């Protein structure tokens, strides 16, 4: 266990940051899950409405360091491709 004042403070800060990061990652997963469900249900209108919110959350998660930048790009690319295939079909 930490036994200096600064180490105890780091433990407290780590606990706070972990809770925040866990909440942000959960929110990101839920948004992506919602988007994928809309695409699976072939709801093009709903997916188009949800796309900007999903992209915003993915970009913010990459900025915060919750996911890496390339992972964010991959998510966005695959969701866009699925939406494009849905609207053209």
Biopython code that builds the backbone (N, CA, C, O; Angstrom):
import numpy as np
from Bio.PDB.StructureBuilder import StructureBuilder

atoms = [
    (1, "UNK", "N", (0.851, -1.191, 0.000)),
    (1, "UNK", "CA", (0.000, 0.000, 0.000)),
    (1, "UNK", "C", (0.885, 1.239, 0.000)),
    (1, "UNK", "O", (1.973, 1.239, 0.576)),
    (2, "UNK", "N", (0.414, 2.275, -0.641)),
    (2, "UNK", "CA", (1.165, 3.528, -0.700)),
    (2, "UNK", "C", (1.271, 4.132, 0.697)),
    (2, "UNK", "O", (0.330, 4.067, 1.489)),
    (3, "UNK", "N", (2.419, 4.713, 0.984)),
    (3, "UNK", "CA", (2.585, 5.264, 2.330)),
    (3, "UNK", "C", (3.113, 6.690, 2.353)),
    (3, "UNK", "O", (3.465, 7.205, 3.414)),
    (4, "UNK", "N", (3.172, 7.326, 1.198)),
    (4, "UNK", "CA", (3.521, 8.748, 1.196)),
    (4, "UNK", "C", (2.292, 9.543, 0.777)),
    (4, "UNK", "O", (1.364, 9.006, 0.173)),
    (5, "UNK", "N", (2.301, 10.810, 1.102)),
    (5, "UNK", "CA", (1.155, 11.661, 0.786)),
    (5, "UNK", "C", (0.921, 11.715, -0.723)),
    (5, "UNK", "O", (-0.213, 11.606, -1.191)),
    (6, "UNK", "N", (2.004, 11.882, -1.473)),
    (6, "UNK", "CA", (1.848, 11.989, -2.931)),
    (6, "UNK", "C", (1.368, 10.664, -3.532)),
    (6, "UNK", "O", (0.576, 10.665, -4.474)),
    (7, "UNK", "N", (1.840, 9.538, -2.996)),
    (7, "UNK", "CA", (1.403, 8.244, -3.504)),
    (7, "UNK", "C", (-0.072, 8.001, -3.186)),
    (7, "UNK", "O", (-0.805, 7.451, -4.008)),
    (8, "UNK", "N", (-0.497, 8.402, -2.019)),
    (8, "UNK", "CA", (-1.913, 8.276, -1.648)),
    (8, "UNK", "C", (-2.777, 9.135, -2.563)),
    (8, "UNK", "O", (-3.868, 8.729, -2.964)),
    (9, "UNK", "N", (-2.282, 10.324, -2.888)),
    (9, "UNK", "CA", (-3.021, 11.203, -3.788)),
    (9, "UNK", "C", (-3.125, 10.565, -5.182)),
    (9, "UNK", "O", (-4.180, 10.623, -5.813)),
    (10, "UNK", "N", (-2.044, 9.964, -5.655)),
    (10, "UNK", "CA", (-2.069, 9.303, -6.961)),
    (10, "UNK", "C", (-3.084, 8.166, -6.977)),
    (10, "UNK", "O", (-3.757, 7.947, -7.984)),
    (11, "UNK", "N", (-3.195, 7.442, -5.863)),
    (11, "UNK", "CA", (-4.177, 6.357, -5.775)),
    (11, "UNK", "C", (-5.588, 6.930, -5.912)),
    (11, "UNK", "O", (-6.417, 6.382, -6.639)),
    (12, "UNK", "N", (-5.853, 8.031, -5.213)),
    (12, "UNK", "CA", (-7.179, 8.654, -5.301)),
    (12, "UNK", "C", (-7.459, 9.138, -6.718)),
    (12, "UNK", "O", (-8.550, 8.928, -7.247)),
    (13, "UNK", "N", (-6.475, 9.783, -7.326)),
    (13, "UNK", "CA", (-6.658, 10.311, -8.681)),
    (13, "UNK", "C", (-6.881, 9.174, -9.685)),
    (13, "UNK", "O", (-7.708, 9.287, -10.590)),
    (14, "UNK", "N", (-6.139, 8.091, -9.515)),
    (14, "UNK", "CA", (-6.285, 6.946, -10.418)),
    (14, "UNK", "C", (-7.674, 6.352, -10.317)),
    (14, "UNK", "O", (-8.269, 5.994, -11.334)),
    (15, "UNK", "N", (-8.200, 6.243, -9.113)),
    (15, "UNK", "CA", (-9.552, 5.714, -8.932)),
    (15, "UNK", "C", (-10.588, 6.590, -9.621)),
    (15, "UNK", "O", (-11.507, 6.085, -10.265)),
    (16, "UNK", "N", (-10.437, 7.911, -9.482)),
    (16, "UNK", "CA", (-11.380, 8.844, -10.133)),
    (16, "UNK", "C", (-11.297, 8.732, -11.645)),
    (16, "UNK", "O", (-12.324, 8.642, -12.319)),
    (17, "UNK", "N", (-10.074, 8.738, -12.187)),
    (17, "UNK", "CA", (-9.893, 8.682, -13.634)),
    (17, "UNK", "C", (-10.388, 7.347, -14.193)),
    (17, "UNK", "O", (-10.956, 7.302, -15.284)),
    (18, "UNK", "N", (-10.173, 6.259, -13.447)),
    (18, "UNK", "CA", (-10.627, 4.946, -13.891)),
    (18, "UNK", "C", (-12.146, 4.926, -14.010)),
    (18, "UNK", "O", (-12.691, 4.382, -14.971)),
    (19, "UNK", "N", (-12.821, 5.512, -13.043)),
    (19, "UNK", "CA", (-14.293, 5.559, -13.081)),
    (19, "UNK", "C", (-14.775, 6.372, -14.287)),
    (19, "UNK", "O", (-15.722, 5.979, -14.967)),
    (20, "UNK", "N", (-14.124, 7.496, -14.543)),
    (20, "UNK", "CA", (-14.510, 8.346, -15.676)),
    (20, "UNK", "C", (-14.279, 7.609, -16.991)),
    (20, "UNK", "O", (-15.144, 7.602, -17.867)),
    (21, "UNK", "N", (-13.099, 6.985, -17.126)),
    (21, "UNK", "CA", (-12.774, 6.269, -18.360)),
    (21, "UNK", "C", (-13.710, 5.088, -18.583)),
    (21, "UNK", "O", (-14.098, 4.805, -19.717)),
    (22, "UNK", "N", (-14.075, 4.396, -17.501)),
    (22, "UNK", "CA", (-14.980, 3.261, -17.620)),
    (22, "UNK", "C", (-16.341, 3.732, -18.122)),
    (22, "UNK", "O", (-16.956, 3.094, -18.976)),
    (23, "UNK", "N", (-16.800, 4.857, -17.580)),
    (23, "UNK", "CA", (-18.090, 5.413, -17.993)),
    (23, "UNK", "C", (-18.054, 5.830, -19.462)),
    (23, "UNK", "O", (-18.999, 5.566, -20.206)),
    (24, "UNK", "N", (-16.977, 6.477, -19.877)),
    (24, "UNK", "CA", (-16.859, 6.926, -21.265)),
    (24, "UNK", "C", (-16.785, 5.753, -22.234)),
    (24, "UNK", "O", (-17.390, 5.789, -23.305)),
    (25, "UNK", "N", (-16.053, 4.727, -21.862)),
    (25, "UNK", "CA", (-15.931, 3.561, -22.741)),
    (25, "UNK", "C", (-17.265, 2.833, -22.861)),
    (25, "UNK", "O", (-17.620, 2.350, -23.936)),
    (26, "UNK", "N", (-17.996, 2.758, -21.765)),
    (26, "UNK", "CA", (-19.310, 2.116, -21.773)),
    (26, "UNK", "C", (-20.267, 2.891, -22.673)),
    (26, "UNK", "O", (-21.022, 2.300, -23.446)),
    (27, "UNK", "N", (-20.229, 4.219, -22.565)),
    (27, "UNK", "CA", (-21.082, 5.066, -23.398)),
    (27, "UNK", "C", (-20.761, 4.876, -24.882)),
    (27, "UNK", "O", (-21.661, 4.813, -25.719)),
    (28, "UNK", "N", (-19.470, 4.786, -25.193)),
    (28, "UNK", "CA", (-19.038, 4.560, -26.571)),
    (28, "UNK", "C", (-19.554, 3.221, -27.081)),
    (28, "UNK", "O", (-20.084, 3.141, -28.189)),
    (29, "UNK", "N", (-19.406, 2.179, -26.287)),
    (29, "UNK", "CA", (-19.862, 0.849, -26.696)),
    (29, "UNK", "C", (-21.364, 0.827, -26.937)),
    (29, "UNK", "O", (-21.835, 0.224, -27.901)),
    (30, "UNK", "N", (-22.117, 1.488, -26.058)),
    (30, "UNK", "CA", (-23.566, 1.517, -26.219)),
    (30, "UNK", "C", (-23.965, 2.240, -27.507)),
    (30, "UNK", "O", (-24.880, 1.809, -28.208)),
    (31, "UNK", "N", (-23.280, 3.334, -27.811)),
    (31, "UNK", "CA", (-23.602, 4.092, -29.020)),
    (31, "UNK", "C", (-23.297, 3.267, -30.273)),
    (31, "UNK", "O", (-24.086, 3.254, -31.218)),
    (32, "UNK", "N", (-22.167, 2.589, -30.278)),
    (32, "UNK", "CA", (-21.803, 1.758, -31.426)),
    (32, "UNK", "C", (-22.775, 0.594, -31.554)),
    (32, "UNK", "O", (-23.171, 0.228, -32.661)),
    (33, "UNK", "N", (-23.158, 0.012, -30.418)),
    (33, "UNK", "CA", (-24.115, -1.098, -30.422)),
    (33, "UNK", "C", (-25.458, -0.637, -30.995)),
    (33, "UNK", "O", (-26.081, -1.352, -31.780)),
    (34, "UNK", "N", (-25.899, 0.558, -30.599)),
    (34, "UNK", "CA", (-27.158, 1.109, -31.108)),
    (34, "UNK", "C", (-27.087, 1.289, -32.627)),
    (34, "UNK", "O", (-28.021, 0.948, -33.352)),
    (35, "UNK", "N", (-25.971, 1.824, -33.084)),
    (35, "UNK", "CA", (-25.785, 2.051, -34.517)),
    (35, "UNK", "C", (-25.802, 0.720, -35.275)),
    (35, "UNK", "O", (-26.437, 0.612, -36.324)),
    (36, "UNK", "N", (-25.112, -0.282, -34.753)),
    (36, "UNK", "CA", (-25.076, -1.585, -35.411)),
    (36, "UNK", "C", (-26.458, -2.237, -35.442)),
    (36, "UNK", "O", (-26.819, -2.881, -36.427)),
    (37, "UNK", "N", (-27.225, -2.072, -34.375)),
    (37, "UNK", "CA", (-28.578, -2.638, -34.348)),
    (37, "UNK", "C", (-29.456, -1.984, -35.411)),
    (37, "UNK", "O", (-30.225, -2.662, -36.092)),
    (38, "UNK", "N", (-29.337, -0.666, -35.550)),
    (38, "UNK", "CA", (-30.112, 0.034, -36.578)),
    (38, "UNK", "C", (-29.738, -0.488, -37.965)),
    (38, "UNK", "O", (-30.610, -0.682, -38.812)),
    (39, "UNK", "N", (-28.455, -0.712, -38.196)),
    (39, "UNK", "CA", (-28.007, -1.225, -39.487)),
    (39, "UNK", "C", (-28.486, -2.659, -39.705)),
    (39, "UNK", "O", (-28.863, -3.028, -40.818)),
    (40, "UNK", "N", (-28.472, -3.466, -38.640)),
    (40, "UNK", "CA", (-28.956, -4.848, -38.757)),
    (40, "UNK", "C", (-30.451, -4.891, -39.055)),
    (40, "UNK", "O", (-30.920, -5.769, -39.780)),
    (41, "UNK", "N", (-31.198, -3.935, -38.492)),
    (41, "UNK", "CA", (-32.640, -3.872, -38.721)),
    (41, "UNK", "C", (-32.980, -3.214, -40.053)),
    (41, "UNK", "O", (-34.151, -3.096, -40.416)),
    (42, "UNK", "N", (-31.948, -2.785, -40.780)),
    (42, "UNK", "CA", (-32.099, -2.111, -42.077)),
    (42, "UNK", "C", (-32.914, -0.822, -41.962)),
    (42, "UNK", "O", (-33.715, -0.494, -42.838)),
    (43, "UNK", "N", (-32.693, -0.108, -40.870)),
    (43, "UNK", "CA", (-33.359, 1.176, -40.638)),
    (43, "UNK", "C", (-32.413, 2.290, -41.093)),
    (43, "UNK", "O", (-31.670, 2.854, -40.290)),
    (44, "UNK", "N", (-32.454, 2.596, -42.387)),
    (44, "UNK", "CA", (-31.524, 3.566, -42.960)),
    (44, "UNK", "C", (-31.746, 4.965, -42.387)),
    (44, "UNK", "O", (-30.782, 5.680, -42.112)),
    (45, "UNK", "N", (-32.996, 5.359, -42.207)),
    (45, "UNK", "CA", (-33.294, 6.701, -41.680)),
    (45, "UNK", "C", (-32.762, 6.851, -40.249)),
    (45, "UNK", "O", (-32.110, 7.843, -39.922)),
    (46, "UNK", "N", (-33.043, 5.875, -39.420)),
    (46, "UNK", "CA", (-32.571, 5.919, -38.037)),
    (46, "UNK", "C", (-31.060, 5.896, -37.964)),
    (46, "UNK", "O", (-30.465, 6.578, -37.129)),
    (47, "UNK", "N", (-30.430, 5.111, -38.836)),
    (47, "UNK", "CA", (-28.970, 5.029, -38.852)),
    (47, "UNK", "C", (-28.358, 6.353, -39.294)),
    (47, "UNK", "O", (-27.339, 6.782, -38.752)),
    (48, "UNK", "N", (-28.981, 7.003, -40.282)),
    (48, "UNK", "CA", (-28.475, 8.304, -40.736)),
    (48, "UNK", "C", (-28.559, 9.343, -39.623)),
    (48, "UNK", "O", (-27.673, 10.185, -39.480)),
    (49, "UNK", "N", (-29.631, 9.276, -38.839)),
    (49, "UNK", "CA", (-29.787, 10.212, -37.721)),
    (49, "UNK", "C", (-28.761, 9.938, -36.625)),
    (49, "UNK", "O", (-28.242, 10.871, -36.011)),
    (50, "UNK", "N", (-28.468, 8.664, -36.378)),
    (50, "UNK", "CA", (-27.554, 8.289, -35.296)),
    (50, "UNK", "C", (-26.085, 8.441, -35.693)),
    (50, "UNK", "O", (-25.213, 8.475, -34.825)),
    (51, "UNK", "N", (-25.806, 8.531, -36.984)),
    (51, "UNK", "CA", (-24.419, 8.568, -37.456)),
    (51, "UNK", "C", (-23.609, 9.747, -36.902)),
    (51, "UNK", "O", (-22.505, 9.520, -36.409)),
    (52, "UNK", "N", (-24.098, 10.995, -36.956)),
    (52, "UNK", "CA", (-23.293, 12.098, -36.428)),
    (52, "UNK", "C", (-22.992, 11.969, -34.932)),
    (52, "UNK", "O", (-21.886, 12.282, -34.493)),
    (53, "UNK", "N", (-23.956, 11.518, -34.166)),
    (53, "UNK", "CA", (-23.735, 11.352, -32.724)),
    (53, "UNK", "C", (-22.707, 10.257, -32.472)),
    (53, "UNK", "O", (-21.862, 10.381, -31.585)),
    (54, "UNK", "N", (-22.782, 9.189, -33.253)),
    (54, "UNK", "CA", (-21.835, 8.084, -33.098)),
    (54, "UNK", "C", (-20.427, 8.537, -33.461)),
    (54, "UNK", "O", (-19.477, 8.262, -32.729)),
    (55, "UNK", "N", (-20.289, 9.230, -34.589)),
    (55, "UNK", "CA", (-18.973, 9.705, -35.009)),
    (55, "UNK", "C", (-18.386, 10.679, -33.996)),
    (55, "UNK", "O", (-17.191, 10.641, -33.706)),
    (56, "UNK", "N", (-19.228, 11.543, -33.466)),
    (56, "UNK", "CA", (-18.770, 12.505, -32.471)),
    (56, "UNK", "C", (-18.216, 11.784, -31.243)),
    (56, "UNK", "O", (-17.153, 12.136, -30.732)),
    (57, "UNK", "N", (-18.938, 10.786, -30.783)),
    (57, "UNK", "CA", (-18.513, 10.039, -29.603)),
    (57, "UNK", "C", (-17.235, 9.244, -29.881)),
    (57, "UNK", "O", (-16.355, 9.163, -29.024)),
    (58, "UNK", "N", (-17.134, 8.660, -31.070)),
    (58, "UNK", "CA", (-15.938, 7.903, -31.434)),
    (58, "UNK", "C", (-14.723, 8.836, -31.478)),
    (58, "UNK", "O", (-13.657, 8.493, -30.965)),
    (59, "UNK", "N", (-14.886, 10.018, -32.092)),
    (59, "UNK", "CA", (-13.782, 10.979, -32.175)),
    (59, "UNK", "C", (-13.358, 11.473, -30.787)),
    (59, "UNK", "O", (-12.169, 11.607, -30.497)),
    (60, "UNK", "N", (-14.347, 11.738, -29.943)),
    (60, "UNK", "CA", (-14.021, 12.193, -28.590)),
    (60, "UNK", "C", (-13.321, 11.099, -27.790)),
    (60, "UNK", "O", (-12.409, 11.380, -27.012)),
    (61, "UNK", "N", (-13.747, 9.859, -27.981)),
    (61, "UNK", "CA", (-13.106, 8.740, -27.274)),
    (61, "UNK", "C", (-11.640, 8.621, -27.708)),
    (61, "UNK", "O", (-10.770, 8.333, -26.887)),
    (62, "UNK", "N", (-11.370, 8.842, -28.989)),
    (62, "UNK", "CA", (-9.995, 8.797, -29.480)),
    (62, "UNK", "C", (-9.195, 9.962, -28.899)),
    (62, "UNK", "O", (-8.027, 9.804, -28.542)),
    (63, "UNK", "N", (-9.823, 11.115, -28.807)),
    (63, "UNK", "CA", (-9.144, 12.287, -28.249)),
    (63, "UNK", "C", (-8.803, 12.071, -26.772)),
    (63, "UNK", "O", (-7.726, 12.452, -26.311)),
    (64, "UNK", "N", (-9.731, 11.459, -26.042)),
    (64, "UNK", "CA", (-9.528, 11.214, -24.613)),
    (64, "UNK", "C", (-8.540, 10.092, -24.350)),
    (64, "UNK", "O", (-8.039, 9.958, -23.233)),
    (65, "UNK", "N", (-8.249, 9.272, -25.376)),
    (65, "UNK", "CA", (-7.337, 8.155, -25.189)),
    (65, "UNK", "C", (-8.045, 6.882, -24.763)),
    (65, "UNK", "O", (-7.399, 5.928, -24.327)),
    (66, "UNK", "N", (-9.365, 6.856, -24.883)),
    (66, "UNK", "CA", (-10.122, 5.651, -24.539)),
    (66, "UNK", "C", (-9.863, 4.574, -25.592)),
    (66, "UNK", "O", (-9.701, 3.399, -25.263)),
    (67, "UNK", "N", (-9.827, 4.987, -26.861)),
    (67, "UNK", "CA", (-9.453, 4.099, -27.958)),
    (67, "UNK", "C", (-8.375, 4.806, -28.772)),
    (67, "UNK", "O", (-8.191, 6.017, -28.656)),
    (68, "UNK", "N", (-7.667, 4.043, -29.593)),
    (68, "UNK", "CA", (-6.615, 4.645, -30.415)),
    (68, "UNK", "C", (-7.222, 5.303, -31.652)),
    (68, "UNK", "O", (-8.359, 5.026, -32.033)),
    (69, "UNK", "N", (-6.435, 6.177, -32.262)),
    (69, "UNK", "CA", (-6.916, 6.944, -33.407)),
    (69, "UNK", "C", (-7.290, 6.045, -34.591)),
    (69, "UNK", "O", (-8.305, 6.269, -35.251)),
    (70, "UNK", "N", (-6.471, 5.039, -34.848)),
    (70, "UNK", "CA", (-6.765, 4.124, -35.959)),
    (70, "UNK", "C", (-8.000, 3.279, -35.686)),
    (70, "UNK", "O", (-8.740, 2.940, -36.610)),
    (71, "UNK", "N", (-8.221, 2.943, -34.439)),
    (71, "UNK", "CA", (-9.423, 2.183, -34.063)),
    (71, "UNK", "C", (-10.655, 3.032, -34.335)),
    (71, "UNK", "O", (-11.660, 2.535, -34.843)),
    (72, "UNK", "N", (-10.577, 4.309, -33.997)),
    (72, "UNK", "CA", (-11.692, 5.221, -34.254)),
    (72, "UNK", "C", (-11.961, 5.302, -35.758)),
    (72, "UNK", "O", (-13.112, 5.251, -36.191)),
    (73, "UNK", "N", (-10.907, 5.428, -36.542)),
    (73, "UNK", "CA", (-11.061, 5.480, -37.993)),
    (73, "UNK", "C", (-11.675, 4.214, -38.546)),
    (73, "UNK", "O", (-12.499, 4.264, -39.459)),
    (74, "UNK", "N", (-11.275, 3.072, -37.994)),
    (74, "UNK", "CA", (-11.811, 1.795, -38.453)),
    (74, "UNK", "C", (-13.299, 1.676, -38.145)),
    (74, "UNK", "O", (-14.080, 1.236, -38.988)),
    (75, "UNK", "N", (-13.691, 2.072, -36.924)),
    (75, "UNK", "CA", (-15.113, 2.057, -36.559)),
    (75, "UNK", "C", (-15.921, 2.916, -37.529)),
    (75, "UNK", "O", (-16.943, 2.482, -38.061)),
    (76, "UNK", "N", (-15.447, 4.135, -37.747)),
    (76, "UNK", "CA", (-16.175, 5.071, -38.599)),
    (76, "UNK", "C", (-16.264, 4.556, -40.030)),
    (76, "UNK", "O", (-17.309, 4.655, -40.672)),
    (77, "UNK", "N", (-15.169, 4.011, -40.518)),
    (77, "UNK", "CA", (-15.130, 3.509, -41.885)),
    (77, "UNK", "C", (-16.104, 2.348, -42.075)),
    (77, "UNK", "O", (-16.844, 2.313, -43.057)),
    (78, "UNK", "N", (-16.104, 1.411, -41.149)),
    (78, "UNK", "CA", (-16.971, 0.239, -41.292)),
    (78, "UNK", "C", (-18.448, 0.605, -41.155)),
    (78, "UNK", "O", (-19.296, 0.068, -41.868)),
    (79, "UNK", "N", (-18.749, 1.521, -40.233)),
    (79, "UNK", "CA", (-20.141, 1.940, -40.078)),
    (79, "UNK", "C", (-20.625, 2.682, -41.319)),
    (79, "UNK", "O", (-21.754, 2.477, -41.766)),
    (80, "UNK", "N", (-19.778, 3.542, -41.876)),
    (80, "UNK", "CA", (-20.131, 4.292, -43.075)),
    (80, "UNK", "C", (-20.360, 3.349, -44.253)),
    (80, "UNK", "O", (-21.312, 3.510, -45.018)),
    (81, "UNK", "N", (-19.472, 2.363, -44.386)),
    (81, "UNK", "CA", (-19.596, 1.398, -45.472)),
    (81, "UNK", "C", (-20.903, 0.617, -45.366)),
    (81, "UNK", "O", (-21.594, 0.418, -46.366)),
    (82, "UNK", "N", (-21.241, 0.178, -44.160)),
    (82, "UNK", "CA", (-22.492, -0.564, -43.970)),
    (82, "UNK", "C", (-23.701, 0.307, -44.275)),
    (82, "UNK", "O", (-24.668, -0.160, -44.878)),
    (83, "UNK", "N", (-23.652, 1.575, -43.861)),
    (83, "UNK", "CA", (-24.759, 2.486, -44.132)),
    (83, "UNK", "C", (-24.881, 2.737, -45.634)),
    (83, "UNK", "O", (-25.990, 2.761, -46.169)),
    (84, "UNK", "N", (-23.769, 2.921, -46.306)),
    (84, "UNK", "CA", (-23.782, 3.153, -47.746)),
    (84, "UNK", "C", (-24.359, 1.947, -48.481)),
    (84, "UNK", "O", (-25.154, 2.106, -49.408)),
    (85, "UNK", "N", (-23.962, 0.740, -48.069)),
    (85, "UNK", "CA", (-24.492, -0.473, -48.691)),
    (85, "UNK", "C", (-25.998, -0.605, -48.440)),
    (85, "UNK", "O", (-26.736, -1.093, -49.296)),
    (86, "UNK", "N", (-26.440, -0.171, -47.271)),
    (86, "UNK", "CA", (-27.857, -0.252, -46.941)),
    (86, "UNK", "C", (-28.686, 0.724, -47.777)),
    (86, "UNK", "O", (-29.771, 0.378, -48.244)),
    (87, "UNK", "N", (-28.173, 1.944, -47.964)),
    (87, "UNK", "CA", (-28.924, 2.952, -48.691)),
    (87, "UNK", "C", (-28.940, 2.678, -50.196)),
    (87, "UNK", "O", (-29.917, 3.006, -50.869)),
    (88, "UNK", "N", (-27.862, 2.076, -50.736)),
    (88, "UNK", "CA", (-27.841, 1.798, -52.177)),
    (88, "UNK", "C", (-28.644, 0.551, -52.523)),
    (88, "UNK", "O", (-29.120, 0.407, -53.649)),
    (89, "UNK", "N", (-28.795, -0.351, -51.552)),
    (89, "UNK", "CA", (-29.503, -1.614, -51.839)),
    (89, "UNK", "C", (-31.006, -1.406, -51.929)),
    (89, "UNK", "O", (-31.748, -2.360, -52.163)),
]
sb = StructureBuilder()
sb.init_structure("model")
sb.init_model(0)
sb.init_chain("A")
sb.init_seg("    ")
for serial, (resi, resn, name, xyz) in enumerate(atoms, 1):
    if name == "N":
        sb.init_residue(resn, " ", resi, " ")
    sb.init_atom(name, np.array(xyz, "f"), 0.0, 1.0, " ", f" {name:<3s}", serial, name[0])
structure = sb.get_structure()
